[in-house]
Amino acid sequence: GAVVSQHPSWVICKSGTSVKIECRSLDFQATTMFWYRQFPKQSLMLMATSNEGSKATYEQGVEKDKFLINHASLTLSTLTVTSAHPEDSSFYICSAQGQGVYTEAFFGQGTRLTVV
Amino acid sequence: GEDVEQSLFLSVREGDSSVINCTYTDSSSTYLYWYKQEPGAGLQLLTYIFSNMDMKQDQRLTVLLNKKDKHLSLRLADTPTGDSAIYFCAEFRGGYQKVTFGIGTKLQVIP
C-alpha cells in the first residue's frame, strides 16, 4: 500500500515555542491531506483539510492562526503549532489522499507532542 | 448528522472470534474503513469496503455491511493476543472529501 511518512514521531517543546510537523506521501501524489488530533482515550478529530496549492479548510473550533497548515507540494504538508501551550499536548496524525473522489486515505504514524 | 458510533470495549478469549460493530449515519458514504491502533502508534488500515458491497473477506478478517441499517461489522477469527488494540470504524464521504471516525472499540484478548 501507499506510504505516508510523518516526522517527527515525538517531540517535546517548551511552552511558547513553535513546532512543525511534516507529512509526506512517499510513493503517490497527495492532492488532499488531512490533519487529525487525538486526545487520550478519544477518537480522532479532524482539524483541517488541505488541498495542494490552496488554503486549508479548518473545522469549527480549530484556530487557524495557531495551527498553521501548508500544503505547498503534492507530496508534503506541514502543520505548525505556534506558541504551544501544555493543552496543545496531543497526538497529531496526518493522512494523505490521492486524486479522485473515491480514493482512500493513507495515514502517517502520528506525532506525539508534549508541551512542558 | 455525522456520528459514527461504536461500543467502547470488547473482551474475548484467545482463539475465539471477535466481532466489533459500528453504525454510521450518512447513506452517501462511499468507503467504510476499519483501522487498528496499538498503544502509542498511528493508525493501521486493516480493511475497507466499498458501499456497494455486502461483504469482504481478507484472511482472518470479515467485514459485513448492512447499508439499509447503516451497520458495519468487523469479525476477527481465531483472535490472538496480538489483536489487542483499539479498532476504529470510519466512513469516507466522497462529496465532502472527509473521513469521520468512531470513538474506537478497545479489544482485549485474554490469554
Interface residues (C-beta under 8 A of the other chain):
Chain A: G1 Q6 T32 F34 Q42 S43 L44 L46 T49 I93 S95 Q97 V101 Y102 E104 A105 F106 F107 G108 Q109 G110 R112
Chain B: T30 Y31 Y33 Y35 G40 A41 G42 L43 Q44 L45 Y48 F50 F88 F92 G94 G95 Q97 K98 V99 T100 F101 G102 I103 G104
